[in-house]
């Protein structure tokens, strides 16, 4: 029985996108014992995951390198046959090399890739077409599966569904208004304006982490609506996905909740402010919509990732998005 380790210790959205690898591996190697290594805080994404035999955790916040070598010892003790490294950073490259696996696979941009047994070129695009991240990830396993990427998938538990059942009794929308980066985050007053324009009586659930409660409270108060609920910090990752799954629509930024929606095939409307969906991290749900500023801005995009402030100090890439654009994706 083949033992495989997938390494993805980046942020949560990247981890969700890497779950497509788990789907494809299980499809082609149903008897393999598959494990995943993630950073501390992301392990709850895999509670009850049907294809995983183990979730290993690296605490990167405290005693980072001491904990790295502790994880390395765990990896070596398990004697994996194949280690697949999705990341391009030195620490995980070193772990991959020292894992003791017969086959080690990773991208050429990893500083230790010259020591991998299989080195995969990290391509941003094919000709004029930008590749989606799941297509890049698929190249790491195409030699043992096929070339078609599987969509990411999360598996909320029965407990997750029970936790959110009370919120599903009437039709509702979910809004995940926050982002780590200012220029990826649709402004609070514009979220509130959108909520005020919604049909009366439609429930709206504001989702996010505990640190997003203040933002969600501000949106709730500015909206002036009584059917808006601040659930930020009250739901775990899988419970949030379970709630998104049956929403009439989920409105999100270019951030992790967009990938949650994709991973349960929930309807999603993704708002892109400073970034572009063509960068390769767009929504993947069957029912998906992308909203961007309609005018062509010379300053957009201002980078591959979000920024802490608008470099031009006007934030037109968000401010010029119209409420009518959001309303247009609401099911009638």
Secondary structure as a PSIPRED ss2 file (coil, helix, strand):
# PSIPRED VFORMAT (PSIPRED V4.0)

   1 X C   1.000  0.000  0.000
   2 X C   1.000  0.000  0.000
   3 X E   0.000  0.000  1.000
   4 X E   0.000  0.000  1.000
   5 X E   0.000  0.000  1.000
   6 X E   0.000  0.000  1.000
   7 X E   0.000  0.000  1.000
   8 X C   1.000  0.000  0.000
   9 X C   1.000  0.000  0.000
  10 X C   1.000  0.000  0.000
  11 X C   1.000  0.000  0.000
  12 X H   0.000  1.000  0.000
  13 X H   0.000  1.000  0.000
  14 X H   0.000  1.000  0.000
  15 X H   0.000  1.000  0.000
  16 X H   0.000  1.000  0.000
  17 X H   0.000  1.000  0.000
  18 X H   0.000  1.000  0.000
  19 X H   0.000  1.000  0.000
  20 X H   0.000  1.000  0.000
  21 X H   0.000  1.000  0.000
  22 X H   0.000  1.000  0.000
  23 X H   0.000  1.000  0.000
  24 X H   0.000  1.000  0.000
  25 X H   0.000  1.000  0.000
  26 X H   0.000  1.000  0.000
  27 X H   0.000  1.000  0.000
  28 X H   0.000  1.000  0.000
  29 X C   1.000  0.000  0.000
  30 X C   1.000  0.000  0.000
  31 X C   1.000  0.000  0.000
  32 X C   1.000  0.000  0.000
  33 X E   0.000  0.000  1.000
  34 X E   0.000  0.000  1.000
  35 X E   0.000  0.000  1.000
  36 X E   0.000  0.000  1.000
  37 X E   0.000  0.000  1.000
  38 X E   0.000  0.000  1.000
  39 X E   0.000  0.000  1.000
  40 X C   1.000  0.000  0.000
  41 X C   1.000  0.000  0.000
  42 X C   1.000  0.000  0.000
  43 X H   0.000  1.000  0.000
  44 X H   0.000  1.000  0.000
  45 X H   0.000  1.000  0.000
  46 X H   0.000  1.000  0.000
  47 X C   1.000  0.000  0.000
  48 X C   1.000  0.000  0.000
  49 X C   1.000  0.000  0.000
  50 X C   1.000  0.000  0.000
  51 X C   1.000  0.000  0.000
  52 X E   0.000  0.000  1.000
  53 X E   0.000  0.000  1.000
  54 X E   0.000  0.000  1.000
  55 X E   0.000  0.000  1.000
  56 X E   0.000  0.000  1.000
  57 X E   0.000  0.000  1.000
  58 X E   0.000  0.000  1.000
  59 X C   1.000  0.000  0.000
  60 X C   1.000  0.000  0.000
  61 X C   1.000  0.000  0.000
  62 X C   1.000  0.000  0.000
  63 X C   1.000  0.000  0.000
  64 X H   0.000  1.000  0.000
  65 X H   0.000  1.000  0.000
  66 X H   0.000  1.000  0.000
  67 X H   0.000  1.000  0.000
  68 X H   0.000  1.000  0.000
  69 X H   0.000  1.000  0.000
  70 X H   0.000  1.000  0.000
  71 X H   0.000  1.000  0.000
  72 X H   0.000  1.000  0.000
  73 X H   0.000  1.000  0.000
  74 X H   0.000  1.000  0.000
  75 X H   0.000  1.000  0.000
  76 X H   0.000  1.000  0.000
  77 X H   0.000  1.000  0.000
  78 X H   0.000  1.000  0.000
  79 X C   1.000  0.000  0.000
  80 X C   1.000  0.000  0.000
  81 X C   1.000  0.000  0.000
  82 X E   0.000  0.000  1.000
  83 X E   0.000  0.000  1.000
  84 X E   0.000  0.000  1.000
  85 X E   0.000  0.000  1.000
  86 X C   1.000  0.000  0.000
  87 X C   1.000  0.000  0.000
  88 X C   1.000  0.000  0.000
  89 X C   1.000  0.000  0.000
  90 X H   0.000  1.000  0.000
  91 X H   0.000  1.000  0.000
  92 X H   0.000  1.000  0.000
  93 X H   0.000  1.000  0.000
  94 X H   0.000  1.000  0.000
  95 X H   0.000  1.000  0.000
  96 X H   0.000  1.000  0.000
  97 X H   0.000  1.000  0.000
  98 X H   0.000  1.000  0.000
  99 X C   1.000  0.000  0.000
 100 X C   1.000  0.000  0.000
 101 X C   1.000  0.000  0.000
 102 X C   1.000  0.000  0.000
 103 X E   0.000  0.000  1.000
 104 X E   0.000  0.000  1.000
 105 X E   0.000  0.000  1.000
 106 X E   0.000  0.000  1.000
 107 X E   0.000  0.000  1.000
 108 X C   1.000  0.000  0.000
 109 X C   1.000  0.000  0.000
 110 X C   1.000  0.000  0.000
 111 X C   1.000  0.000  0.000
 112 X C   1.000  0.000  0.000
 113 X H   0.000  1.000  0.000
 114 X H   0.000  1.000  0.000
 115 X H   0.000  1.000  0.000
 116 X C   1.000  0.000  0.000
 117 X C   1.000  0.000  0.000
 118 X E   0.000  0.000  1.000
 119 X E   0.000  0.000  1.000
 120 X E   0.000  0.000  1.000
 121 X C   1.000  0.000  0.000
 122 X C   1.000  0.000  0.000
 123 X C   1.000  0.000  0.000
 124 X C   1.000  0.000  0.000
 125 X E   0.000  0.000  1.000
 126 X E   0.000  0.000  1.000
 127 X C   1.000  0.000  0.000
 128 X C   1.000  0.000  0.000
 129 X E   0.000  0.000  1.000
 130 X E   0.000  0.000  1.000
 131 X C   1.000  0.000  0.000
 132 X C   1.000  0.000  0.000
 133 X H   0.000  1.000  0.000
 134 X H   0.000  1.000  0.000
 135 X H   0.000  1.000  0.000
 136 X H   0.000  1.000  0.000
 137 X H   0.000  1.000  0.000
 138 X H   0.000  1.000  0.000
 139 X C   1.000  0.000  0.000
 140 X C   1.000  0.000  0.000
 141 X C   1.000  0.000  0.000
 142 X C   1.000  0.000  0.000
 143 X C   1.000  0.000  0.000
 144 X C   1.000  0.000  0.000
 145 X C   1.000  0.000  0.000
 146 X C   1.000  0.000  0.000
 147 X C   1.000  0.000  0.000
 148 X C   1.000  0.000  0.000
 149 X C   1.000  0.000  0.000
 150 X C   1.000  0.000  0.000
 151 X C   1.000  0.000  0.000
 152 X C   1.000  0.000  0.000
 153 X C   1.000  0.000  0.000
 154 X C   1.000  0.000  0.000
 155 X C   1.000  0.000  0.000
 156 X C   1.000  0.000  0.000
 157 X C   1.000  0.000  0.000
 158 X H   0.000  1.000  0.000
 159 X H   0.000  1.000  0.000
 160 X H   0.000  1.000  0.000
 161 X H   0.000  1.000  0.000
 162 X H   0.000  1.000  0.000
 163 X H   0.000  1.000  0.000
 164 X H   0.000  1.000  0.000
 165 X H   0.000  1.000  0.000
 166 X H   0.000  1.000  0.000
 167 X H   0.000  1.000  0.000
 168 X H   0.000  1.000  0.000
 169 X C   1.000  0.000  0.000
 170 X C   1.000  0.000  0.000
 171 X C   1.000  0.000  0.000
 172 X E   0.000  0.000  1.000
 173 X E   0.000  0.000  1.000
 174 X E   0.000  0.000  1.000
 175 X E   0.000  0.000  1.000
 176 X E   0.000  0.000  1.000
 177 X C   1.000  0.000  0.000
 178 X C   1.000  0.000  0.000
 179 X C   1.000  0.000  0.000
 180 X C   1.000  0.000  0.000
 181 X C   1.000  0.000  0.000
 182 X H   0.000  1.000  0.000
 183 X H   0.000  1.000  0.000
 184 X H   0.000  1.000  0.000
 185 X C   1.000  0.000  0.000
 186 X C   1.000  0.000  0.000
 187 X C   1.000  0.000  0.000
 188 X H   0.000  1.000  0.000
 189 X H   0.000  1.000  0.000
 190 X H   0.000  1.000  0.000
 191 X H   0.000  1.000  0.000
 192 X H   0.000  1.000  0.000
 193 X H   0.000  1.000  0.000
 194 X H   0.000  1.000  0.000
 195 X H   0.000  1.000  0.000
 196 X H   0.000  1.000  0.000
 197 X C   1.000  0.000  0.000
 198 X C   1.000  0.000  0.000
 199 X C   1.000  0.000  0.000
 200 X C   1.000  0.000  0.000
 201 X C   1.000  0.000  0.000
 202 X C   1.000  0.000  0.000
 203 X E   0.000  0.000  1.000
 204 X E   0.000  0.000  1.000
 205 X E   0.000  0.000  1.000
 206 X E   0.000  0.000  1.000
 207 X C   1.000  0.000  0.000
 208 X C   1.000  0.000  0.000
 209 X C   1.000  0.000  0.000
 210 X H   0.000  1.000  0.000
 211 X H   0.000  1.000  0.000
 212 X H   0.000  1.000  0.000
 213 X H   0.000  1.000  0.000
 214 X H   0.000  1.000  0.000
 215 X H   0.000  1.000  0.000
 216 X H   0.000  1.000  0.000
 217 X H   0.000  1.000  0.000
 218 X H   0.000  1.000  0.000
 219 X H   0.000  1.000  0.000
 220 X H   0.000  1.000  0.000
 221 X H   0.000  1.000  0.000
 222 X H   0.000  1.000  0.000
 223 X H   0.000  1.000  0.000
 224 X C   1.000  0.000  0.000
 225 X C   1.000  0.000  0.000
 226 X C   1.000  0.000  0.000
 227 X C   1.000  0.000  0.000
 228 X E   0.000  0.000  1.000
 229 X E   0.000  0.000  1.000
 230 X E   0.000  0.000  1.000
 231 X C   1.000  0.000  0.000
 232 X C   1.000  0.000  0.000
 233 X C   1.000  0.000  0.000
 234 X C   1.000  0.000  0.000
 235 X C   1.000  0.000  0.000
 236 X C   1.000  0.000  0.000
 237 X H   0.000  1.000  0.000
 238 X H   0.000  1.000  0.000
 239 X H   0.000  1.000  0.000
 240 X H   0.000  1.000  0.000
 241 X H   0.000  1.000  0.000
 242 X H   0.000  1.000  0.000
 243 X H   0.000  1.000  0.000
 244 X H   0.000  1.000  0.000
 245 X H   0.000  1.000  0.000
 246 X C   1.000  0.000  0.000
 247 X C   1.000  0.000  0.000
 248 X C   1.000  0.000  0.000
 249 X E   0.000  0.000  1.000
 250 X E   0.000  0.000  1.000
 251 X E   0.000  0.000  1.000
 252 X E   0.000  0.000  1.000
 253 X E   0.000  0.000  1.000
 254 X C   1.000  0.000  0.000
 255 X C   1.000  0.000  0.000
 256 X H   0.000  1.000  0.000
 257 X H   0.000  1.000  0.000
 258 X H   0.000  1.000  0.000
 259 X H   0.000  1.000  0.000
 260 X H   0.000  1.000  0.000
 261 X H   0.000  1.000  0.000
 262 X H   0.000  1.000  0.000
 263 X H   0.000  1.000  0.000
 264 X C   1.000  0.000  0.000
 265 X C   1.000  0.000  0.000
 266 X C   1.000  0.000  0.000
 267 X C   1.000  0.000  0.000
 268 X E   0.000  0.000  1.000
 269 X E   0.000  0.000  1.000
 270 X E   0.000  0.000  1.000
 271 X E   0.000  0.000  1.000
 272 X C   1.000  0.000  0.000
 273 X C   1.000  0.000  0.000
 274 X C   1.000  0.000  0.000
 275 X C   1.000  0.000  0.000
 276 X C   1.000  0.000  0.000
 277 X H   0.000  1.000  0.000
 278 X H   0.000  1.000  0.000
 279 X H   0.000  1.000  0.000
 280 X C   1.000  0.000  0.000
 281 X C   1.000  0.000  0.000
 282 X C   1.000  0.000  0.000
 283 X C   1.000  0.000  0.000
 284 X C   1.000  0.000  0.000
 285 X C   1.000  0.000  0.000
 286 X C   1.000  0.000  0.000
 287 X C   1.000  0.000  0.000
 288 X E   0.000  0.000  1.000
 289 X E   0.000  0.000  1.000
 290 X E   0.000  0.000  1.000
 291 X E   0.000  0.000  1.000
 292 X C   1.000  0.000  0.000
 293 X C   1.000  0.000  0.000
 294 X C   1.000  0.000  0.000
 295 X C   1.000  0.000  0.000
 296 X C   1.000  0.000  0.000
 297 X C   1.000  0.000  0.000
 298 X C   1.000  0.000  0.000
 299 X C   1.000  0.000  0.000
 300 X C   1.000  0.000  0.000
 301 X C   1.000  0.000  0.000
 302 X C   1.000  0.000  0.000
 303 X C   1.000  0.000  0.000
 304 X C   1.000  0.000  0.000
 305 X C   1.000  0.000  0.000
 306 X C   1.000  0.000  0.000
 307 X C   1.000  0.000  0.000
 308 X C   1.000  0.000  0.000
 309 X C   1.000  0.000  0.000
 310 X C   1.000  0.000  0.000
 311 X C   1.000  0.000  0.000
 312 X C   1.000  0.000  0.000
 313 X C   1.000  0.000  0.000
 314 X C   1.000  0.000  0.000
 315 X C   1.000  0.000  0.000
 316 X H   0.000  1.000  0.000
 317 X H   0.000  1.000  0.000
 318 X H   0.000  1.000  0.000
 319 X H   0.000  1.000  0.000
 320 X C   1.000  0.000  0.000
 321 X C   1.000  0.000  0.000
 322 X C   1.000  0.000  0.000
 323 X H   0.000  1.000  0.000
 324 X H   0.000  1.000  0.000
 325 X H   0.000  1.000  0.000
 326 X H   0.000  1.000  0.000
 327 X H   0.000  1.000  0.000
 328 X C   1.000  0.000  0.000
 329 X C   1.000  0.000  0.000
 330 X C   1.000  0.000  0.000
 331 X C   1.000  0.000  0.000
 332 X C   1.000  0.000  0.000
